[in-house]
């Protein structure tokens, strides 16, 4: 490891060996982190190298708020989300619509450490069965059929539990996305006007 | 996706899609829902973002191959070197362009000069022809 202030001062003086130390310390875990978003290793490595490259190029402009590590993770997450946004928008809309106010754009300021902590708390709030199903799907990448077999429940129940998990998580994490707050408020207004819960499945 | 825009939100169907367990029919239904209103697309992206972010707290990462740290550093190092070489190349190119621009202006001026000279020459020729014609008219008058 390195001393945060010391390495930052060296970096500011364009010290390539300090930069190499920073690279070697965080490269692998960062690739693992980005891989969770993108699911593609060469692409994940490219993103992480881009993050480092841009840090080097913009050393004069970059301001580190908490730590260089936090900065790297935040930049890596932003880059990954940007790639995903392009993937989903381009593929679905081709050249019809350029999607500007995407929730993928409004998350830049969140610290990854804080985000992870909040996600963990949000997952902890899930009812037991729901959490079990969700974790099997999300972390072990099991298909619904496999989860149903493993837990001895119907596929329909897996579907319901997963839907429930997504709904609860959205509610728990709502305030980390400005757009989400906006929509939650709109939906509450809608609910009070028409007397239905907009999240209710018909 | 058996709901229309604002009134309901089929979390089950969306989770199924994110988890990669949706059928083609369900996928195209979600597609239609997303395209039917801008807000639907926003909601879709919010939920997908929540889905993606919940994936990162998992400690284990199943990378497809081992990371070659030396090679990765080598690539980055080379990229930085190349990017820092760009500055003199740009300067060279810009000074080359400057000379090219000056040469082009000179060529244009020379070209313009000759074009003008040729035009003036043509005019003189025409005047000469015109005056010859007048002379012959005078001669005709003289024979009367």
Interface residues (C-beta under 8 A of the other chain):
Chain A: X16 X20 X23 X24 X27 X28 X31 X32 X33 X35 X36 X37 X41 X45 X49 X52 X53 X56 X57 X77 X81 X84 X85 X88 X92 X93 X99 X101 X102 X103 X104 X107 X112 X115 X116 X119 X120 X122 X123 X137 X138 X139 X141 X143 X144 X145 X159 X160 X162 X163 X164 X165 X166 X167 X169 X170 X173 X177 X179 X180 X183 X187 X190 X194 X196 X198 X199 X200 X201 X202
Chain B: X2 X3 X6 X7 X8 X9 X10 X11 X12 X13 X14 X15 X16 X18 X19 X20 X21 X31 X34 X35 X39 X41 X42 X43 X45 X46 X47 X48 X49 X50 X51 X52 X53 X54 X55 X56 X57 X58 X60 X61 X63 X64 X65 X67 X69 X72 X73 X75 X76 X77 X79 X80 X83
